[in-house]
Each structure stands twice: as structure tokens, then as C-alpha cells.
């Protein structure tokens, strides 16, 4: 018989967090949808509404050959994220880190919302627009903001391919493309192995290799996600299918935490 998936109410979740020596969070697209960033693959996602082909947009060989497709997608994305603010759940994780309970956030998202909320230790498995590397001179450019990209793409020709400020070569944001290795996966594995409690938030655990991380967890796992999750039931695994912000608002109350958004 397949073991039944157990759920967990906010008070019990607060109890697990309180009793854990260290908590690690693994986050996916679901934590950012409430902020207004559509899951690229979802029904309102950019892949669908603007008809981008993810196989091309994020293919490293295609990018080297014709970076315009990726940059047209980026121009639209930067417009979408212009007014985006982190959600309650992002702020909740930042507060947990400040309180010393949370060791790190591992994220599949490239939207930088965890840093905007104040999280300090963030492992971005798929990278982000925060830095970029020149394909010609290999120099890495750091501390790039959405404003910087927006301006650079406005100044660029059509398609809006951004050139390296040093040599004029094509600049590639340090986002993980298909055909490239994820960033910091070893670090993520170590974090998951060493924590007492893994919170999986807004991820269906369908995208590899993040989907394999829960297997490394030695302690409890709490999955909070809307929709299907690719993780089997287990003795210390809990599954919550609820609105993330509503759920963590209750958890924060039980922890006596004030979360400022
Ligand atoms: Zn260069």
C-alpha cells in the first residue's frame, strides 16, 4: 500500500521550525507568482503569451549563434519585473534568516526577489541577471540591476543584444541555459544534508537537478505548494497544498514573528 501523504497545520509547522537547529528553504516559481511573476511555463507565462520557445531562448548553442531571441525575451521579462515586489513568503524567509533559524535559501528562480526581501545567503541554482559574463573577453560584470539591463537594452540595436562595456563582445547574463551546469549544486547538496528541516516552497520538484535535492535531506521535509509535487510520501514528510502567503502568515503568527513587507 502506498503511504498516505500527511499534511501539516501552521502551528505544527511553526513547532518544527522552532525545534530545528537549522532550516533550509528550497524555492521555485510558485513563491514568485503572487508577486506578479508568471511561471514562464504556466498559462500566463511568457513562453505562452509572447510565444517564446524555451528550447531556443535558453539554449546555449543557439545563444552563441543568435543571441537576439534570448534578448527579446529578456526585454519583455525586465518589463514584467519592473514593478515587482517580494511576497510575504520571501520576507518571511528573510526574517527567519535574521532570527538565526534559517541557514540559506536555495532557489530555482532567476528573479532576485529573495535578495530584494533581504535574504543574504541565497544559492541561485539557475543563476540570475545579477551578473553577466562576456563571451569574447570572458570578463564578469557584477552588481547588475534590472534598471541597468533595461537601459542597456534600450541603447542596444534591434534585437536588443547587450554588448560588453569593455570589448563590445556579446554579454551573457549568468543565467543557466540548457546545456550548461547549474550553479552551486554541490553547495546546495551540503546545505540540504546538514539541515534538520527542509522547507520546499512553491516548487513542484519536476525540474532536475533541484528535484533530486530532497533525497539528500536527513531530517524532516515540509512541502508547501499549489498543485502536484513529485515527491513520495515518507515518515517525516509533510505536504501542504495551500496559498503560500496565507499559510506562512499563520506560521509567522505562531512563531511570534513580525514580518515587515
Ligand atoms: Zn568583453
Boltz pocket constraint, residues with backbone or C-beta under 6 A from the ligand:
constraints:
  - pocket:
      binder: B
      contacts: [[A, 134], [A, 135], [A, 136], [A, 137], [A, 138], [A, 139], [A, 164], [A, 165], [A, 166], [A, 167], [A, 168], [A, 169]]
      max_distance: 6.0
